């Protein structure tokens, strides 16, 4: 397989589509990296399920205040305007449709937008957490992920075989090889790495890729 984007480069690409002033929730783990790559002149307002809105970047090593953590138990900083509230109020924000974007990881995404991003297996996250609320409460749901599993199996599939997080909820997928929209129950290719042919990309995708206009070159910096 051709060279692929690093996790940081996938996160960078996803960050470019976040509008200034958007209220954003980033999933635990890999998606949290998106916060590092906000474009100049734009500032998202980040939300975490355990009850903080508008927190700042991670503190320097050794300067952590462990009373200030996000849902992934990582230390955060506060800045003017940061708000704290009960986690029940936090979920009321999610369920009330007050978040503009949720960016999550995935085990599988189906061509109709179904998402599977948790597992009860021996190495899986032991519970789905707030993801089920996020995928149906946020106005837009995007996924960042490698295009295939570690053993080369497609993560973009006709139908999810793992427990679902949400039904028909994902609208855009940023992978290590391409940017793919979900439209009309199909995967629609928007961008791909220049070194990868359409046929090669299709061979790594578990459902048909559709075209709707020109496919742009997926260009990212070294980050």
C-alpha positions, 0 to 999 in steps of 0.5 A, a space after each residue: 500500500 502507498 504511504 499514508 497520512 500519520 494520525 497528526 496529519 489526519 487530525 490536521 485535515 479534520 481541524 481545517 473544517 472547523 469554523 471559528 466559534 464552533 462548539 466542538 466535542 472531541 472524542 477520547 484518544 486520537 480525536 483529541 489531537 484535532 485541538 492542536 491544529 486550529 487554523 490561524 484566526 479561528 478559535 473553536 470552543 471545546 466541550 467535554 462531557 465531564 463538565 467544562 466548556 471553553 478550556 485551553 490547551 494541555 499544560 506543560 509536563 509537571 504543571 498539571 492540575 489534576 482537578 482540571 481534566 477532560 473526559 479522557 482524564 487528560 489535564 487541561 488548562 482554563 482561560 478567561 471564559 471557561 465554564 464549569 458545570 455538572 455532567 448532567 448539564 453537560 449532557 443536556 447541552 449535547 442532547 439539546 443540540 447545542 454542539 456544532 461538531 463532534 469528532 470521533 474515532 471509529 472501528 467501522 463506518 457503514 456507507 449509510 453513516 452508521 458508526 461502530 466505535 466501541 467494543 466489548 472485546 478483551 481490548 475494547 473500550 468497556 463502555 460506549 460512554 457519551 458517544 451515543 449521545 454525541 452522535 445524535 446530539 451534535 449538528 455534525 458528526 465526523 470521524 477520523 480513522 486509519 482507512 484500514 485495520 492493522 491487519 488490512 481489513 476495510 474500516 469503511 464497510 457496507 454494514 457494521 459488524 460491531 455494536 453500533 454507536 449510532 445509526 446514520 449519524 456520520 457525515 464525513 470521514 477523514 482517513 489516512 488515505 482520503 476524505 469521504 462524505 456520506 451522501 444518500 446512503 453512499 460513500 462519496 469520495 472528495 479527496 485522496 492522496 495523489 499517489 493512490 489511484 481510485 482503483 487502489 483506494 476502492 480495493 481498500 474500501 469495503 463498499 463502493 466509492 461514488 464520485 460527485 464532481 472532481 476529486 481533490 488532491 489530499 494535501 497536508 503539511 508535515 506536522 
